[in-house]
Amino acid sequence: MTLPLSTLADWVGQCGYALQPLVDALREEVLQKPVLHADETPIKVLRADKDRKTHRAYLWAYAPSIHEGLNAVI
């Protein structure tokens, strides 16, 4: 089966919208933990202007300690 890229992109967008309440609840739960592990990963992002060059951005991830009983990364 072949699906147009626009259809797949639409499905991903709809899933993201539908799952946002879960993401918000998980973020609130994780950020309440007393110990968090953090990761700052640099990524290249295309600029929106006409030259289409990239710039450095960062992807931040947070996870509670393994002793918290919550296996989650936000």
N, CA, C and O atoms as a Tripos MOL2 file, in Angstrom:
@<TRIPOS>MOLECULE
protein
  296   295    74     0     0
PROTEIN
NO_CHARGES

@<TRIPOS>ATOM
      1 N           0.8410   -1.1580    0.0000 N.3       1 MET1
      2 CA          0.0000    0.0000    0.0000 C.3       1 MET1
      3 C           0.9000    1.2380    0.0000 C.2       1 MET1
      4 O           1.8600    1.3150    0.7660 O.2       1 MET1
      5 N           0.5910    2.1750   -0.8370 N.am      2 THR2
      6 CA          1.3250    3.4300   -0.9080 C.3       2 THR2
      7 C           0.4390    4.5510   -0.3780 C.2       2 THR2
      8 O          -0.6960    4.7280   -0.8200 O.2       2 THR2
      9 N           0.9790    5.3020    0.5750 N.am      3 LEU3
     10 CA          0.2510    6.4360    1.1430 C.3       3 LEU3
     11 C           0.9970    7.7220    0.8300 C.2       3 LEU3
     12 O           2.2260    7.7620    0.8960 O.2       3 LEU3
     13 N           0.2660    8.7640    0.4920 N.am      4 PRO4
     14 CA          0.9260   10.0480    0.2590 C.3       4 PRO4
     15 C           1.5900   10.5500    1.5440 C.2       4 PRO4
     16 O           1.0830   10.3280    2.6440 O.2       4 PRO4
     17 N           2.7090   11.2160    1.3920 N.am      5 LEU5
     18 CA          3.4190   11.7760    2.5310 C.3       5 LEU5
     19 C           2.5220   12.7260    3.3260 C.2       5 LEU5
     20 O           2.6080   12.7850    4.5530 O.2       5 LEU5
     21 N           1.6740   13.4580    2.6330 N.am      6 SER6
     22 CA          0.7820   14.3980    3.3180 C.3       6 SER6
     23 C          -0.1990   13.6690    4.2320 C.2       6 SER6
     24 O          -0.5520   14.1790    5.2950 O.2       6 SER6
     25 N          -0.6410   12.4820    3.8250 N.am      7 THR7
     26 CA         -1.5490   11.6870    4.6600 C.3       7 THR7
     27 C          -0.8340   11.2220    5.9210 C.2       7 THR7
     28 O          -1.3770   11.3220    7.0220 O.2       7 THR7
     29 N           0.3780   10.7160    5.7610 N.am      8 LEU8
     30 CA          1.1490   10.2760    6.9180 C.3       8 LEU8
     31 C           1.4230   11.4380    7.8680 C.2       8 LEU8
     32 O           1.3110   11.2900    9.0850 O.2       8 LEU8
     33 N           1.7790   12.5830    7.3150 N.am      9 ALA9
     34 CA          2.0450   13.7600    8.1380 C.3       9 ALA9
     35 C           0.7900   14.1830    8.8900 C.2       9 ALA9
     36 O           0.8630   14.5770   10.0540 O.2       9 ALA9
     37 N          -0.3520   14.1040    8.2330 N.am     10 ASP10
     38 CA         -1.6180   14.4520    8.8780 C.3      10 ASP10
     39 C          -1.9200   13.4980   10.0280 C.2      10 ASP10
     40 O          -2.3510   13.9300   11.0970 O.2      10 ASP10
     41 N          -1.6970   12.2160    9.8130 N.am     11 TRP11
     42 CA         -1.9300   11.2240   10.8720 C.3      11 TRP11
     43 C          -1.0290   11.4730   12.0750 C.2      11 TRP11
     44 O          -1.4800   11.3900   13.2180 O.2      11 TRP11
     45 N           0.2330   11.7770   11.8250 N.am     12 VAL12
     46 CA          1.1630   12.0560   12.9190 C.3      12 VAL12
     47 C           0.7050   13.2950   13.6900 C.2      12 VAL12
     48 O           0.7460   13.3120   14.9200 O.2      12 VAL12
     49 N           0.2770   14.3150   12.9780 N.am     13 GLY13
     50 CA         -0.2190   15.5210   13.6260 C.3      13 GLY13
     51 C          -1.4510   15.2570   14.4700 C.2      13 GLY13
     52 O          -1.5680   15.7830   15.5760 O.2      13 GLY13
     53 N          -2.3700   14.4480   13.9630 N.am     14 GLN14
     54 CA         -3.5790   14.1030   14.7090 C.3      14 GLN14
     55 C          -3.2450   13.2930   15.9600 C.2      14 GLN14
     56 O          -3.8400   13.5010   17.0170 O.2      14 GLN14
     57 N          -2.2970   12.3760   15.8370 N.am     15 CYS15
     58 CA         -1.8670   11.5870   17.0040 C.3      15 CYS15
     59 C          -1.2340   12.4930   18.0550 C.2      15 CYS15
     60 O          -1.5060   12.3530   19.2470 O.2      15 CYS15
     61 N          -0.4000   13.4110   17.6170 N.am     16 GLY16
     62 CA          0.2230   14.3410   18.5520 C.3      16 GLY16
     63 C          -0.8030   15.1750   19.2900 C.2      16 GLY16
     64 O          -0.6840   15.3960   20.4950 O.2      16 GLY16
     65 N          -1.8020   15.6330   18.5740 N.am     17 TYR17
     66 CA         -2.8670   16.4280   19.1900 C.3      17 TYR17
     67 C          -3.6510   15.5890   20.1950 C.2      17 TYR17
     68 O          -3.9490   16.0530   21.2960 O.2      17 TYR17
     69 N          -3.9830   14.3570   19.8180 N.am     18 ALA18
     70 CA         -4.7690   13.4790   20.6920 C.3      18 ALA18
     71 C          -3.9910   13.0750   21.9440 C.2      18 ALA18
     72 O          -4.5820   12.9000   23.0100 O.2      18 ALA18
     73 N          -2.6750   12.9270   21.8230 N.am     19 LEU19
     74 CA         -1.8540   12.4800   22.9490 C.3      19 LEU19
     75 C          -1.3480   13.6160   23.8360 C.2      19 LEU19
     76 O          -0.7240   13.3520   24.8640 O.2      19 LEU19
     77 N          -1.5990   14.8600   23.4690 N.am     20 GLN20
     78 CA         -1.0780   15.9920   24.2390 C.3      20 GLN20
     79 C          -1.5020   15.9760   25.7060 C.2      20 GLN20
     80 O          -0.6680   16.2810   26.5590 O.2      20 GLN20
     81 N          -2.7520   15.6370   26.0550 N.am     21 PRO21
     82 CA         -3.1020   15.5700   27.4850 C.3      21 PRO21
     83 C          -2.2550   14.5490   28.2560 C.2      21 PRO21
     84 O          -1.9050   14.7860   29.4120 O.2      21 PRO21
     85 N          -1.9300   13.4330   27.6320 N.am     22 LEU22
     86 CA         -1.0700   12.4370   28.2670 C.3      22 LEU22
     87 C           0.3400   12.9950   28.4640 C.2      22 LEU22
     88 O           0.9430   12.7950   29.5180 O.2      22 LEU22
     89 N           0.8590   13.6810   27.4720 N.am     23 VAL23
     90 CA          2.1850   14.2960   27.5710 C.3      23 VAL23
     91 C           2.2100   15.3210   28.7050 C.2      23 VAL23
     92 O           3.1590   15.3590   29.4880 O.2      23 VAL23
     93 N           1.1800   16.1440   28.7930 N.am     24 ASP24
     94 CA          1.1120   17.1590   29.8460 C.3      24 ASP24
     95 C           1.0810   16.5250   31.2340 C.2      24 ASP24
     96 O           1.7700   16.9880   32.1420 O.2      24 ASP24
     97 N           0.2860   15.4700   31.4030 N.am     25 ALA25
     98 CA          0.1920   14.7860   32.6980 C.3      25 ALA25
     99 C           1.5150   14.1220   33.0630 C.2      25 ALA25
    100 O           1.9370   14.1710   34.2180 O.2      25 ALA25
    101 N           2.1630   13.5080   32.0960 N.am     26 LEU26
    102 CA          3.4460   12.8570   32.3410 C.3      26 LEU26
    103 C           4.5150   13.8860   32.7040 C.2      26 LEU26
    104 O           5.3210   13.6530   33.6050 O.2      26 LEU26
    105 N           4.5230   15.0180   32.0100 N.am     27 ARG27
    106 CA          5.4800   16.0870   32.3140 C.3      27 ARG27
    107 C           5.2930   16.5650   33.7520 C.2      27 ARG27
    108 O           6.2670   16.7280   34.4870 O.2      27 ARG27
    109 N           4.0530   16.7870   34.1470 N.am     28 GLU28
    110 CA          3.7730   17.2460   35.5020 C.3      28 GLU28
    111 C           4.2610   16.2260   36.5360 C.2      28 GLU28
    112 O           4.8410   16.6050   37.5540 O.2      28 GLU28
    113 N           4.0310   14.9560   36.2830 N.am     29 GLU29
    114 CA          4.4560   13.8950   37.2010 C.3      29 GLU29
    115 C           5.9830   13.8110   37.2890 C.2      29 GLU29
    116 O           6.5380   13.7220   38.3840 O.2      29 GLU29
    117 N           6.6510   13.8380   36.1530 N.am     30 VAL30
    118 CA          8.1130   13.7250   36.1390 C.3      30 VAL30
    119 C           8.7570   14.9160   36.8370 C.2      30 VAL30
    120 O           9.6880   14.7370   37.6220 O.2      30 VAL30
    121 N           8.2820   16.1180   36.5680 N.am     31 LEU31
    122 CA          8.9100   17.3120   37.1250 C.3      31 LEU31
    123 C           8.6870   17.4660   38.6240 C.2      31 LEU31
    124 O           9.3270   18.3120   39.2490 O.2      31 LEU31
    125 N           7.8020   16.6780   39.2150 N.am     32 GLN32
    126 CA          7.5910   16.7080   40.6630 C.3      32 GLN32
    127 C           8.6000   15.8400   41.4120 C.2      32 GLN32
    128 O           8.7040   15.9390   42.6350 O.2      32 GLN32
    129 N           9.3340   15.0040   40.7110 N.am     33 LYS33
    130 CA         10.2860   14.1010   41.3570 C.3      33 LYS33
    131 C          11.4780   14.8930   41.8980 C.2      33 LYS33
    132 O          11.8970   15.8770   41.2890 O.2      33 LYS33
    133 N          12.0290   14.4630   43.0510 N.am     34 PRO34
    134 CA         13.1220   15.2260   43.6630 C.3      34 PRO34
    135 C          14.4540   15.1330   42.9140 C.2      34 PRO34
    136 O          15.2860   16.0340   43.0180 O.2      34 PRO34
    137 N          14.6590   14.0550   42.1640 N.am     35 VAL35
    138 CA         15.9060   13.8800   41.4160 C.3      35 VAL35
    139 C          15.5720   13.6620   39.9480 C.2      35 VAL35
    140 O          14.7860   12.7790   39.6060 O.2      35 VAL35
    141 N          16.1720   14.4720   39.0850 N.am     36 LEU36
    142 CA         15.9700   14.3210   37.6460 C.3      36 LEU36
    143 C          17.3250   14.2060   36.9600 C.2      36 LEU36
    144 O          18.2930   14.8590   37.3500 O.2      36 LEU36
    145 N          17.3760   13.3800   35.9480 N.am     37 HIS37
    146 CA         18.5410   13.2960   35.0790 C.3      37 HIS37
    147 C          18.1920   14.0670   33.8120 C.2      37 HIS37
    148 O          17.0810   13.9490   33.2950 O.2      37 HIS37
    149 N          19.1310   14.8500   33.3170 N.am     38 ALA38
    150 CA         18.8680   15.6760   32.1390 C.3      38 ALA38
    151 C          19.9050   15.4030   31.0580 C.2      38 ALA38
    152 O          21.0520   15.0560   31.3400 O.2      38 ALA38
    153 N          19.4700   15.5700   29.8170 N.am     39 ASP39
    154 CA         20.3700   15.4290   28.6750 C.3      39 ASP39
    155 C          20.1140   16.5900   27.7280 C.2      39 ASP39
    156 O          18.9660   16.9210   27.4290 O.2      39 ASP39
    157 N          21.1840   17.2010   27.2640 N.am     40 GLU40
    158 CA         21.1010   18.3110   26.3190 C.3      40 GLU40
    159 C          21.8140   17.8640   25.0440 C.2      40 GLU40
    160 O          23.0430   17.8750   24.9810 O.2      40 GLU40
    161 N          21.0550   17.4770   24.0480 N.am     41 THR41
    162 CA         21.6270   16.9860   22.8000 C.3      41 THR41
    163 C          21.5420   18.0720   21.7340 C.2      41 THR41
    164 O          20.4460   18.5450   21.4340 O.2      41 THR41
    165 N          22.6750   18.4820   21.1500 N.am     42 PRO42
    166 CA         22.6180   19.4740   20.0740 C.3      42 PRO42
    167 C          22.1050   18.8340   18.7840 C.2      42 PRO42
    168 O          22.4630   17.7040   18.4500 O.2      42 PRO42
    169 N          21.2690   19.5700   18.0740 N.am     43 ILE43
    170 CA         20.7330   19.0980   16.7970 C.3      43 ILE43
    171 C          20.8080   20.2370   15.7850 C.2      43 ILE43
    172 O          20.8040   21.4110   16.1570 O.2      43 ILE43
    173 N          20.8770   19.8850   14.5170 N.am     44 LYS44
    174 CA         20.8510   20.8850   13.4550 C.3      44 LYS44
    175 C          19.4050   21.0920   13.0210 C.2      44 LYS44
    176 O          18.6670   20.1340   12.7890 O.2      44 LYS44
    177 N          19.0150   22.3560   12.9160 N.am     45 VAL45
    178 CA         17.6550   22.7120   12.5200 C.3      45 VAL45
    179 C          17.7400   23.6550   11.3310 C.2      45 VAL45
    180 O          18.5310   24.5980   11.3330 O.2      45 VAL45
    181 N          16.9250   23.4010   10.3190 N.am     46 LEU46
    182 CA         16.8990   24.2980    9.1630 C.3      46 LEU46
    183 C          16.3010   25.6370    9.5470 C.2      46 LEU46
    184 O          15.2830   25.7040   10.2350 O.2      46 LEU46
    185 N          16.9450   26.7030    9.0940 N.am     47 ARG47
    186 CA         16.4020   28.0360    9.3200 C.3      47 ARG47
    187 C          15.2380   28.2680    8.3700 C.2      47 ARG47
    188 O          15.1790   27.6740    7.2930 O.2      47 ARG47
    189 N          14.3240   29.1210    8.7660 N.am     48 ALA48
    190 CA         13.1300   29.3750    7.9600 C.3      48 ALA48
    191 C          13.3730   30.3710    6.8300 C.2      48 ALA48
    192 O          12.5400   30.4980    5.9330 O.2      48 ALA48
    193 N          14.4920   31.0740    6.8600 N.am     49 ASP49
    194 CA         14.7290   32.0790    5.8240 C.3      49 ASP49
    195 C          15.1270   31.4210    4.5010 C.2      49 ASP49
    196 O          15.1970   30.1960    4.4040 O.2      49 ASP49
    197 N          15.3790   32.2210    3.5170 N.am     50 LYS50
    198 CA         15.5890   31.7120    2.1550 C.3      50 LYS50
    199 C          16.8950   30.9570    1.9640 C.2      50 LYS50
    200 O          16.9820   30.1060    1.0790 O.2      50 LYS50
    201 N          17.9100   31.2420    2.7680 N.am     51 ASP51
    202 CA         19.1960   30.5830    2.5190 C.3      51 ASP51
    203 C          19.2200   29.1220    2.9780 C.2      51 ASP51
    204 O          20.1330   28.3780    2.6190 O.2      51 ASP51
    205 N          18.2340   28.7120    3.7620 N.am     52 ARG52
    206 CA         18.0540   27.3130    4.1730 C.3      52 ARG52
    207 C          19.2680   26.7390    4.9020 C.2      52 ARG52
    208 O          19.4970   25.5300    4.8670 O.2      52 ARG52
    209 N          20.0300   27.5820    5.5490 N.am     53 LYS53
    210 CA         21.1510   27.0980    6.3440 C.3      53 LYS53
    211 C          20.6270   26.5030    7.6490 C.2      53 LYS53
    212 O          19.4720   26.7020    8.0260 O.2      53 LYS53
    213 N          21.4990   25.7770    8.3180 N.am     54 THR54
    214 CA         21.1070   25.2000    9.5970 C.3      54 THR54
    215 C          21.6960   26.0080   10.7440 C.2      54 THR54
    216 O          22.6810   26.7280   10.5820 O.2      54 THR54
    217 N          21.0760   25.8730   11.8860 N.am     55 HIS55
    218 CA         21.6390   26.4380   13.1060 C.3      55 HIS55
    219 C          21.5390   25.3870   14.2070 C.2      55 HIS55
    220 O          20.7890   24.4180   14.0890 O.2      55 HIS55
    221 N          22.2910   25.5890   15.2590 N.am     56 ARG56
    222 CA         22.3080   24.6230   16.3550 C.3      56 ARG56
    223 C          21.1510   24.9060   17.3100 C.2      56 ARG56
    224 O          20.9510   26.0350   17.7580 O.2      56 ARG56
    225 N          20.4100   23.8720   17.6010 N.am     57 ALA57
    226 CA         19.3530   23.9240   18.6030 C.3      57 ALA57
    227 C          19.6240   22.7800   19.5780 C.2      57 ALA57
    228 O          20.5450   21.9880   19.3780 O.2      57 ALA57
    229 N          18.8310   22.7010   20.6120 N.am     58 TYR58
    230 CA         19.0560   21.6710   21.6180 C.3      58 TYR58
    231 C          17.7710   20.9120   21.9070 C.2      58 TYR58
    232 O          16.6880   21.4920   21.9870 O.2      58 TYR58
    233 N          17.9120   19.6170   22.0600 N.am     59 LEU59
    234 CA         16.8180   18.7490   22.4630 C.3      59 LEU59
    235 C          17.0780   18.3760   23.9160 C.2      59 LEU59
    236 O          18.0760   17.7280   24.2330 O.2      59 LEU59
    237 N          16.1720   18.7900   24.7910 N.am     60 TRP60
    238 CA         16.3180   18.5040   26.2130 C.3      60 TRP60
    239 C          15.4480   17.3140   26.5740 C.2      60 TRP60
    240 O          14.3050   17.2080   26.1310 O.2      60 TRP60
    241 N          16.0030   16.4190   27.3840 N.am     61 ALA61
    242 CA         15.2460   15.2700   27.8860 C.3      61 ALA61
    243 C          15.4640   15.1740   29.3910 C.2      61 ALA61
    244 O          16.5710   15.3850   29.8880 O.2      61 ALA61
    245 N          14.3950   14.8550   30.1020 N.am     62 TYR62
    246 CA         14.4500   14.6990   31.5510 C.3      62 TYR62
    247 C          13.8740   13.3470   31.9260 C.2      62 TYR62
    248 O          12.8780   12.9020   31.3550 O.2      62 TYR62
    249 N          14.5140   12.6930   32.8980 N.am     63 ALA63
    250 CA         14.0330   11.4070   33.3910 C.3      63 ALA63
    251 C          14.2270   11.3620   34.9020 C.2      63 ALA63
    252 O          15.2280   11.8630   35.4150 O.2      63 ALA63
    253 N          13.2700   10.7620   35.6210 N.am     64 PRO64
    254 CA         13.4510   10.6170   37.0680 C.3      64 PRO64
    255 C          14.4610    9.5180   37.3770 C.2      64 PRO64
    256 O          14.8150    8.7200   36.5080 O.2      64 PRO64
    257 N          14.9100    9.4890   38.6020 N.am     65 SER65
    258 CA         15.8290    8.4490   39.0600 C.3      65 SER65
    259 C          15.1690    7.0760   38.9360 C.2      65 SER65
    260 O          13.9460    6.9610   39.0050 O.2      65 SER65
    261 N          15.9810    6.0440   38.7550 N.am     66 ILE66
    262 CA         15.4250    4.6880   38.6470 C.3      66 ILE66
    263 C          14.7720    4.2560   39.9540 C.2      66 ILE66
    264 O          13.9840    3.3110   39.9650 O.2      66 ILE66
    265 N          15.0860    4.9260   41.0430 N.am     67 HIS67
    266 CA         14.5230    4.5860   42.3490 C.3      67 HIS67
    267 C          13.1400    5.1960   42.5630 C.2      67 HIS67
    268 O          12.5140    4.9450   43.5920 O.2      67 HIS67
    269 N          12.6620    5.9740   41.6300 N.am     68 GLU68
    270 CA         11.3600    6.6280   41.7590 C.3      68 GLU68
    271 C          10.1980    5.7360   41.3290 C.2      68 GLU68
    272 O           9.0460    6.0270   41.6480 O.2      68 GLU68
    273 N          10.4900    4.6550   40.6090 N.am     69 GLY69
    274 CA          9.4180    3.7670   40.1700 C.3      69 GLY69
    275 C           8.6160    4.3010   38.9940 C.2      69 GLY69
    276 O           7.5130    3.8240   38.7280 O.2      69 GLY69
    277 N           9.1530    5.2740   38.2970 N.am     70 LEU70
    278 CA          8.4760    5.8420   37.1300 C.3      70 LEU70
    279 C           9.4420    5.8000   35.9550 C.2      70 LEU70
    280 O          10.4260    6.5400   35.9310 O.2      70 LEU70
    281 N           9.1720    4.9510   34.9990 N.am     71 ASN71
    282 CA         10.0130    4.8510   33.8030 C.3      71 ASN71
    283 C           9.4540    5.7850   32.7430 C.2      71 ASN71
    284 O           8.5530    5.4180   31.9890 O.2      71 ASN71
    285 N           9.9920    6.9880   32.6910 N.am     72 ALA72
    286 CA          9.4780    7.9800   31.7520 C.3      72 ALA72
    287 C          10.5960    8.9340   31.3630 C.2      72 ALA72
    288 O          11.5060    9.2000   32.1480 O.2      72 ALA72
    289 N          10.5150    9.4360   30.1590 N.am     73 VAL73
    290 CA         11.4210   10.4750   29.6710 C.3      73 VAL73
    291 C          10.5650   11.5330   29.0010 C.2      73 VAL73
    292 O           9.7210   11.2250   28.1600 O.2      73 VAL73
    293 N          10.7890   12.7720   29.3790 N.am     74 ILE74
    294 CA         10.0640   13.8610   28.7170 C.3      74 ILE74
    295 C          11.0610   14.7900   28.0680 C.2      74 ILE74
    296 O          10.6710   15.7810   27.4510 O.2      74 ILE74
@<TRIPOS>BOND
     1     1     2 1
     2     2     3 1
     3     3     4 2
     4     3     5 am
     5     5     6 1
     6     6     7 1
     7     7     8 2
     8     7     9 am
     9     9    10 1
    10    10    11 1
    11    11    12 2
    12    11    13 am
    13    13    14 1
    14    14    15 1
    15    15    16 2
    16    15    17 am
    17    17    18 1
    18    18    19 1
    19    19    20 2
    20    19    21 am
    21    21    22 1
    22    22    23 1
    23    23    24 2
    24    23    25 am
    25    25    26 1
    26    26    27 1
    27    27    28 2
    28    27    29 am
    29    29    30 1
    30    30    31 1
    31    31    32 2
    32    31    33 am
    33    33    34 1
    34    34    35 1
    35    35    36 2
    36    35    37 am
    37    37    38 1
    38    38    39 1
    39    39    40 2
    40    39    41 am
    41    41    42 1
    42    42    43 1
    43    43    44 2
    44    43    45 am
    45    45    46 1
    46    46    47 1
    47    47    48 2
    48    47    49 am
    49    49    50 1
    50    50    51 1
    51    51    52 2
    52    51    53 am
    53    53    54 1
    54    54    55 1
    55    55    56 2
    56    55    57 am
    57    57    58 1
    58    58    59 1
    59    59    60 2
    60    59    61 am
    61    61    62 1
    62    62    63 1
    63    63    64 2
    64    63    65 am
    65    65    66 1
    66    66    67 1
    67    67    68 2
    68    67    69 am
    69    69    70 1
    70    70    71 1
    71    71    72 2
    72    71    73 am
    73    73    74 1
    74    74    75 1
    75    75    76 2
    76    75    77 am
    77    77    78 1
    78    78    79 1
    79    79    80 2
    80    79    81 am
    81    81    82 1
    82    82    83 1
    83    83    84 2
    84    83    85 am
    85    85    86 1
    86    86    87 1
    87    87    88 2
    88    87    89 am
    89    89    90 1
    90    90    91 1
    91    91    92 2
    92    91    93 am
    93    93    94 1
    94    94    95 1
    95    95    96 2
    96    95    97 am
    97    97    98 1
    98    98    99 1
    99    99   100 2
   100    99   101 am
   101   101   102 1
   102   102   103 1
   103   103   104 2
   104   103   105 am
   105   105   106 1
   106   106   107 1
   107   107   108 2
   108   107   109 am
   109   109   110 1
   110   110   111 1
   111   111   112 2
   112   111   113 am
   113   113   114 1
   114   114   115 1
   115   115   116 2
   116   115   117 am
   117   117   118 1
   118   118   119 1
   119   119   120 2
   120   119   121 am
   121   121   122 1
   122   122   123 1
   123   123   124 2
   124   123   125 am
   125   125   126 1
   126   126   127 1
   127   127   128 2
   128   127   129 am
   129   129   130 1
   130   130   131 1
   131   131   132 2
   132   131   133 am
   133   133   134 1
   134   134   135 1
   135   135   136 2
   136   135   137 am
   137   137   138 1
   138   138   139 1
   139   139   140 2
   140   139   141 am
   141   141   142 1
   142   142   143 1
   143   143   144 2
   144   143   145 am
   145   145   146 1
   146   146   147 1
   147   147   148 2
   148   147   149 am
   149   149   150 1
   150   150   151 1
   151   151   152 2
   152   151   153 am
   153   153   154 1
   154   154   155 1
   155   155   156 2
   156   155   157 am
   157   157   158 1
   158   158   159 1
   159   159   160 2
   160   159   161 am
   161   161   162 1
   162   162   163 1
   163   163   164 2
   164   163   165 am
   165   165   166 1
   166   166   167 1
   167   167   168 2
   168   167   169 am
   169   169   170 1
   170   170   171 1
   171   171   172 2
   172   171   173 am
   173   173   174 1
   174   174   175 1
   175   175   176 2
   176   175   177 am
   177   177   178 1
   178   178   179 1
   179   179   180 2
   180   179   181 am
   181   181   182 1
   182   182   183 1
   183   183   184 2
   184   183   185 am
   185   185   186 1
   186   186   187 1
   187   187   188 2
   188   187   189 am
   189   189   190 1
   190   190   191 1
   191   191   192 2
   192   191   193 am
   193   193   194 1
   194   194   195 1
   195   195   196 2
   196   195   197 am
   197   197   198 1
   198   198   199 1
   199   199   200 2
   200   199   201 am
   201   201   202 1
   202   202   203 1
   203   203   204 2
   204   203   205 am
   205   205   206 1
   206   206   207 1
   207   207   208 2
   208   207   209 am
   209   209   210 1
   210   210   211 1
   211   211   212 2
   212   211   213 am
   213   213   214 1
   214   214   215 1
   215   215   216 2
   216   215   217 am
   217   217   218 1
   218   218   219 1
   219   219   220 2
   220   219   221 am
   221   221   222 1
   222   222   223 1
   223   223   224 2
   224   223   225 am
   225   225   226 1
   226   226   227 1
   227   227   228 2
   228   227   229 am
   229   229   230 1
   230   230   231 1
   231   231   232 2
   232   231   233 am
   233   233   234 1
   234   234   235 1
   235   235   236 2
   236   235   237 am
   237   237   238 1
   238   238   239 1
   239   239   240 2
   240   239   241 am
   241   241   242 1
   242   242   243 1
   243   243   244 2
   244   243   245 am
   245   245   246 1
   246   246   247 1
   247   247   248 2
   248   247   249 am
   249   249   250 1
   250   250   251 1
   251   251   252 2
   252   251   253 am
   253   253   254 1
   254   254   255 1
   255   255   256 2
   256   255   257 am
   257   257   258 1
   258   258   259 1
   259   259   260 2
   260   259   261 am
   261   261   262 1
   262   262   263 1
   263   263   264 2
   264   263   265 am
   265   265   266 1
   266   266   267 1
   267   267   268 2
   268   267   269 am
   269   269   270 1
   270   270   271 1
   271   271   272 2
   272   271   273 am
   273   273   274 1
   274   274   275 1
   275   275   276 2
   276   275   277 am
   277   277   278 1
   278   278   279 1
   279   279   280 2
   280   279   281 am
   281   281   282 1
   282   282   283 1
   283   283   284 2
   284   283   285 am
   285   285   286 1
   286   286   287 1
   287   287   288 2
   288   287   289 am
   289   289   290 1
   290   290   291 1
   291   291   292 2
   292   291   293 am
   293   293   294 1
   294   294   295 1
   295   295   296 2
@<TRIPOS>SUBSTRUCTURE
     1 MET1         2 RESIDUE 1 A MET
     2 THR2         6 RESIDUE 1 A THR
     3 LEU3        10 RESIDUE 1 A LEU
     4 PRO4        14 RESIDUE 1 A PRO
     5 LEU5        18 RESIDUE 1 A LEU
     6 SER6        22 RESIDUE 1 A SER
     7 THR7        26 RESIDUE 1 A THR
     8 LEU8        30 RESIDUE 1 A LEU
     9 ALA9        34 RESIDUE 1 A ALA
    10 ASP10       38 RESIDUE 1 A ASP
    11 TRP11       42 RESIDUE 1 A TRP
    12 VAL12       46 RESIDUE 1 A VAL
    13 GLY13       50 RESIDUE 1 A GLY
    14 GLN14       54 RESIDUE 1 A GLN
    15 CYS15       58 RESIDUE 1 A CYS
    16 GLY16       62 RESIDUE 1 A GLY
    17 TYR17       66 RESIDUE 1 A TYR
    18 ALA18       70 RESIDUE 1 A ALA
    19 LEU19       74 RESIDUE 1 A LEU
    20 GLN20       78 RESIDUE 1 A GLN
    21 PRO21       82 RESIDUE 1 A PRO
    22 LEU22       86 RESIDUE 1 A LEU
    23 VAL23       90 RESIDUE 1 A VAL
    24 ASP24       94 RESIDUE 1 A ASP
    25 ALA25       98 RESIDUE 1 A ALA
    26 LEU26      102 RESIDUE 1 A LEU
    27 ARG27      106 RESIDUE 1 A ARG
    28 GLU28      110 RESIDUE 1 A GLU
    29 GLU29      114 RESIDUE 1 A GLU
    30 VAL30      118 RESIDUE 1 A VAL
    31 LEU31      122 RESIDUE 1 A LEU
    32 GLN32      126 RESIDUE 1 A GLN
    33 LYS33      130 RESIDUE 1 A LYS
    34 PRO34      134 RESIDUE 1 A PRO
    35 VAL35      138 RESIDUE 1 A VAL
    36 LEU36      142 RESIDUE 1 A LEU
    37 HIS37      146 RESIDUE 1 A HIS
    38 ALA38      150 RESIDUE 1 A ALA
    39 ASP39      154 RESIDUE 1 A ASP
    40 GLU40      158 RESIDUE 1 A GLU
    41 THR41      162 RESIDUE 1 A THR
    42 PRO42      166 RESIDUE 1 A PRO
    43 ILE43      170 RESIDUE 1 A ILE
    44 LYS44      174 RESIDUE 1 A LYS
    45 VAL45      178 RESIDUE 1 A VAL
    46 LEU46      182 RESIDUE 1 A LEU
    47 ARG47      186 RESIDUE 1 A ARG
    48 ALA48      190 RESIDUE 1 A ALA
    49 ASP49      194 RESIDUE 1 A ASP
    50 LYS50      198 RESIDUE 1 A LYS
    51 ASP51      202 RESIDUE 1 A ASP
    52 ARG52      206 RESIDUE 1 A ARG
    53 LYS53      210 RESIDUE 1 A LYS
    54 THR54      214 RESIDUE 1 A THR
    55 HIS55      218 RESIDUE 1 A HIS
    56 ARG56      222 RESIDUE 1 A ARG
    57 ALA57      226 RESIDUE 1 A ALA
    58 TYR58      230 RESIDUE 1 A TYR
    59 LEU59      234 RESIDUE 1 A LEU
    60 TRP60      238 RESIDUE 1 A TRP
    61 ALA61      242 RESIDUE 1 A ALA
    62 TYR62      246 RESIDUE 1 A TYR
    63 ALA63      250 RESIDUE 1 A ALA
    64 PRO64      254 RESIDUE 1 A PRO
    65 SER65      258 RESIDUE 1 A SER
    66 ILE66      262 RESIDUE 1 A ILE
    67 HIS67      266 RESIDUE 1 A HIS
    68 GLU68      270 RESIDUE 1 A GLU
    69 GLY69      274 RESIDUE 1 A GLY
    70 LEU70      278 RESIDUE 1 A LEU
    71 ASN71      282 RESIDUE 1 A ASN
    72 ALA72      286 RESIDUE 1 A ALA
    73 VAL73      290 RESIDUE 1 A VAL
    74 ILE74      294 RESIDUE 1 A ILE
